[in-house]
Amino acid sequence: MPGVFLLMLIGAAAGVFATRLMRMQTDLPTAMLIGVLGALVGGMGFRFLASSASWVGAFVLALIGSLLLLWLWQTYQGRR
């Protein structure tokens, strides 16, 4: 169970970082939520790449997942 909370914390940090990388203007809770969801996407989607993931590996995967979610969000928002 501590691994889930650590993944959420790492995901929240990755979400804040990802929103800044993509120059999106979001509030902190939204950025953290995107990061947590991105950590889930990155953790589940790329689990086979990191069999012995450290916190750095988890952060990178969470960042990739967050960037993917942000890209999808911007693409969907642009079509409206």
C-alpha positions in Angstrom: 0.0 0.0 0.0 2.8 2.5 0.6 3.8 2.0 -3.1 0.4 3.4 -4.2 0.8 6.6 -2.1 4.4 7.0 -3.3 3.2 6.6 -6.9 0.5 9.3 -6.3 3.1 11.7 -4.8 5.5 11.1 -7.7 2.6 11.4 -10.2 1.5 14.7 -8.7 5.0 16.1 -9.0 5.3 14.8 -12.6 1.9 16.4 -13.4 3.0 19.8 -12.2 6.3 19.5 -14.2 4.5 18.2 -17.3 2.0 21.1 -17.3 4.9 23.5 -17.1 6.8 21.7 -19.9 3.8 22.0 -22.2 3.2 25.6 -21.1 -0.4 25.0 -20.0 -2.1 27.3 -17.6 -3.7 25.0 -15.0 -4.3 25.4 -11.3 -2.3 23.2 -8.9 -5.0 20.6 -8.1 -5.7 20.1 -11.8 -2.0 19.7 -12.6 -1.6 17.2 -9.7 -4.6 15.2 -10.8 -3.3 15.0 -14.4 0.0 13.8 -12.9 -1.6 11.1 -10.8 -3.6 9.9 -13.8 -0.5 10.1 -15.9 1.3 8.0 -13.4 -1.3 5.4 -13.7 -1.1 5.5 -17.5 2.6 5.5 -17.4 2.9 2.8 -14.7 0.4 0.5 -16.4 1.4 1.1 -20.0 5.1 0.9 -19.5 5.4 -1.6 -16.6 7.2 -4.1 -18.8 10.0 -1.5 -19.4 10.9 -1.1 -15.8 10.9 -4.3 -13.9 12.9 -2.8 -11.1 11.7 0.8 -11.1 13.3 3.2 -8.8 11.7 6.5 -7.8 13.5 8.2 -10.8 12.1 5.6 -13.2 8.7 6.0 -11.7 9.0 9.8 -12.1 10.0 9.4 -15.8 7.2 7.0 -16.5 4.7 9.3 -14.7 6.0 12.3 -16.7 5.6 10.4 -20.0 2.1 9.4 -19.0 1.2 13.0 -17.9 2.6 14.4 -21.2 0.5 11.9 -23.2 -2.6 12.8 -21.3 -1.9 16.5 -21.7 -1.4 16.1 -25.4 -4.6 14.2 -25.8 -6.4 16.8 -23.7 -5.1 19.7 -25.9 -5.9 17.7 -29.1 -9.5 17.2 -27.9 -9.9 20.7 -26.7 -8.7 22.1 -30.0 -11.4 20.2 -31.9 -14.3 21.8 -29.9 
